[in-house]
Amino acid sequence: MSSSETKKLIHWGWITGEERMLRELERYAKEGWFLRKCTMYHLILEKGNPKELQYTVDLPKIEKDGEDEYLQYFKETGWELACNNNGYYVFYAGKDASPIHTDKELLHQLRKGRLKVIMPLTILFLIVTIGFVVFSPMSMSSMQEIIYTLLAGISGGLLGLFGMICVTLLRIQNHF
């Protein structure tokens, strides 16, 4: 398949904003782009004829030997598996298909767990970044200056990334 027939999208994981991502996939389907594969940070879309679809994501608590029965249930209710990765199953169906039950409480608990890990990391990188700015030595060789600037930039970038994830998770938590 040529690259003109596929599109690769970056996403930050289903846990940080599945509703927004699902609406985006529905918009792409109207333009003829359909989800065919998902990885940890990418969605691969394939070109086809435009359709009105709805998408949903589920994170079932099933063993591998129960997967066939689980997928058969969705198929019988009009939903097809688009992709699955890391325990997340993404399904699609026509606009007239009945909504299906997904485990929103489990997603809520996962977000809380991620927040407990990411919040301390954000605080750590805030302290490290402030430390780089406040305690920078007055005289350094050019090589030391390059390394110092690089480390400060990495720390600041990680602070921004973790801060953005924290804000997103907190915003979603407050809407649950």
C-alpha positions as CSV (number, residue, x, y, z in Angstrom):
1,M,0.0,0.0,0.0
2,S,1.5,3.4,-1.0
3,S,2.0,6.2,1.5
4,S,-0.7,8.2,-0.4
5,E,-3.2,5.6,0.6
6,T,-2.3,5.6,4.3
7,K,-2.0,8.3,6.9
8,K,-0.1,8.1,10.2
9,L,-1.5,10.2,13.1
10,I,0.3,10.7,16.5
11,H,-1.8,10.3,19.6
12,W,-1.0,10.4,23.3
13,G,-2.8,7.3,24.3
14,W,-6.5,6.5,24.8
15,I,-6.3,7.3,28.5
16,T,-5.7,11.0,27.9
17,G,-8.6,11.8,25.7
18,E,-10.5,9.0,24.1
19,E,-13.6,11.0,23.4
20,R,-11.7,13.6,21.4
21,M,-9.8,11.0,19.5
22,L,-13.0,9.0,18.7
23,R,-14.7,12.2,17.3
24,E,-11.6,12.8,15.2
25,L,-11.7,9.3,13.8
26,E,-15.4,9.9,12.9
27,R,-14.5,13.1,11.1
28,Y,-11.7,11.3,9.2
29,A,-14.2,8.5,8.2
30,K,-16.4,11.2,6.6
31,E,-13.4,12.2,4.5
32,G,-12.7,8.5,3.6
33,W,-9.9,7.7,6.1
34,F,-10.4,4.6,8.3
35,L,-8.5,3.3,11.3
36,R,-6.7,0.1,10.4
37,K,-3.9,-0.2,12.9
38,C,-2.9,1.4,16.2
39,T,0.4,1.4,18.1
40,M,1.3,2.9,21.4
41,Y,1.6,6.4,19.9
42,H,0.3,6.2,16.3
43,L,-2.9,5.5,14.5
44,I,-2.7,4.3,10.9
45,L,-5.5,5.3,8.7
46,E,-6.3,3.8,5.3
47,K,-8.0,5.6,2.3
48,G,-11.4,4.4,1.2
49,N,-14.8,5.7,0.3
50,P,-16.2,8.3,2.7
51,K,-18.7,6.9,5.3
52,E,-20.5,8.1,8.4
53,L,-19.2,5.9,11.2
54,Q,-19.1,5.9,15.0
55,Y,-16.1,4.7,17.0
56,T,-15.8,3.4,20.5
57,V,-12.9,2.2,22.6
58,D,-13.0,-0.5,25.3
59,L,-10.5,-1.8,27.8
60,P,-11.9,-5.2,28.7
61,K,-10.8,-7.4,31.6
62,I,-10.6,-10.6,29.5
63,E,-8.2,-13.4,29.3
64,K,-6.7,-14.3,25.9
65,D,-8.9,-17.4,25.7
66,G,-12.0,-15.2,26.1
67,E,-11.1,-12.8,23.3
68,D,-13.0,-14.7,20.6
69,E,-16.3,-14.6,22.5
70,Y,-15.7,-10.9,23.4
71,L,-15.2,-10.0,19.7
72,Q,-18.1,-12.1,18.6
73,Y,-20.4,-10.2,21.0
74,F,-19.4,-6.9,19.3
75,K,-19.8,-8.3,15.9
76,E,-23.3,-9.6,16.6
77,T,-24.3,-6.1,17.8
78,G,-23.1,-4.5,14.5
79,W,-19.6,-3.4,15.6
80,E,-16.3,-4.4,13.9
81,L,-12.8,-4.4,15.4
82,A,-10.7,-1.6,13.9
83,C,-7.6,-2.4,15.9
84,N,-6.3,-3.3,19.3
85,N,-3.2,-2.5,21.1
86,N,-2.0,-2.7,24.7
87,G,-5.4,-4.0,25.9
88,Y,-7.4,-1.3,24.2
89,Y,-9.9,-2.4,21.6
90,V,-11.2,0.1,19.1
91,F,-14.5,-0.7,17.3
92,Y,-16.5,1.0,14.6
93,A,-20.0,0.8,13.3
94,G,-22.5,2.6,11.1
95,K,-24.2,5.6,12.6
96,D,-27.5,3.6,13.1
97,A,-25.8,1.0,15.3
98,S,-26.8,0.9,19.0
99,P,-24.2,2.2,21.4
100,I,-22.3,-0.5,23.3
101,H,-21.3,-0.7,26.9
102,T,-17.7,0.2,27.5
103,D,-16.0,0.2,30.9
104,K,-15.7,4.0,31.7
105,E,-15.1,3.3,35.4
106,L,-12.0,1.3,34.5
107,L,-10.7,4.2,32.3
108,H,-11.4,6.5,35.2
109,Q,-9.3,4.3,37.6
110,L,-6.5,4.1,35.1
111,R,-6.3,7.9,34.8
112,K,-6.1,8.2,38.6
113,G,-3.3,5.7,38.7
114,R,-1.4,7.5,35.9
115,L,-1.9,10.9,37.6
116,K,-0.3,9.5,40.8
117,V,2.8,8.6,38.8
118,I,3.0,11.7,36.5
119,M,2.3,14.4,39.1
120,P,5.5,13.6,41.1
121,L,7.5,13.5,37.9
122,T,6.2,16.9,36.9
123,I,7.1,18.3,40.3
124,L,10.6,16.7,40.1
125,F,11.3,18.2,36.6
126,L,9.9,21.6,37.8
127,I,12.5,21.6,40.7
128,V,15.3,20.4,38.4
129,T,14.5,23.0,35.7
130,I,14.3,25.8,38.3
131,G,17.6,24.5,39.7
132,F,19.2,24.7,36.3
133,V,18.1,28.3,35.9
134,V,18.8,29.6,39.4
135,F,22.0,27.8,40.1
136,S,23.7,28.1,36.7
137,P,27.5,28.7,37.2
138,M,28.8,32.1,36.1
139,S,31.7,30.9,34.1
140,M,31.8,27.7,32.0
141,S,33.8,26.5,29.1
142,S,31.9,26.4,25.8
143,M,31.6,22.6,26.0
144,Q,30.2,22.8,29.6
145,E,27.8,25.5,28.4
146,I,26.5,23.3,25.6
147,I,26.0,20.4,27.9
148,Y,24.4,22.5,30.6
149,T,22.1,24.1,28.0
150,L,21.2,20.7,26.6
151,L,20.4,19.3,30.0
152,A,18.3,22.3,30.9
153,G,16.4,22.1,27.6
154,I,15.7,18.4,28.1
155,S,14.5,19.0,31.7
156,G,12.3,21.9,30.6
157,G,10.9,19.8,27.7
158,L,10.1,16.9,30.1
159,L,8.5,19.4,32.5
160,G,6.3,20.7,29.6
161,L,5.3,17.2,28.5
162,F,4.5,15.9,32.0
163,G,2.8,19.1,32.9
164,M,0.6,18.9,29.7
165,I,-0.3,15.3,30.5
166,C,-1.2,16.2,34.1
167,V,-3.4,19.1,33.0
168,T,-5.2,16.8,30.5
169,L,-5.7,14.1,33.1
170,L,-7.0,16.5,35.7
171,R,-9.3,18.1,33.2
172,I,-10.7,14.7,32.2
173,Q,-11.0,13.6,35.8
174,N,-13.1,16.7,36.6
175,H,-15.5,15.9,33.8
176,F,-16.0,12.2,34.7
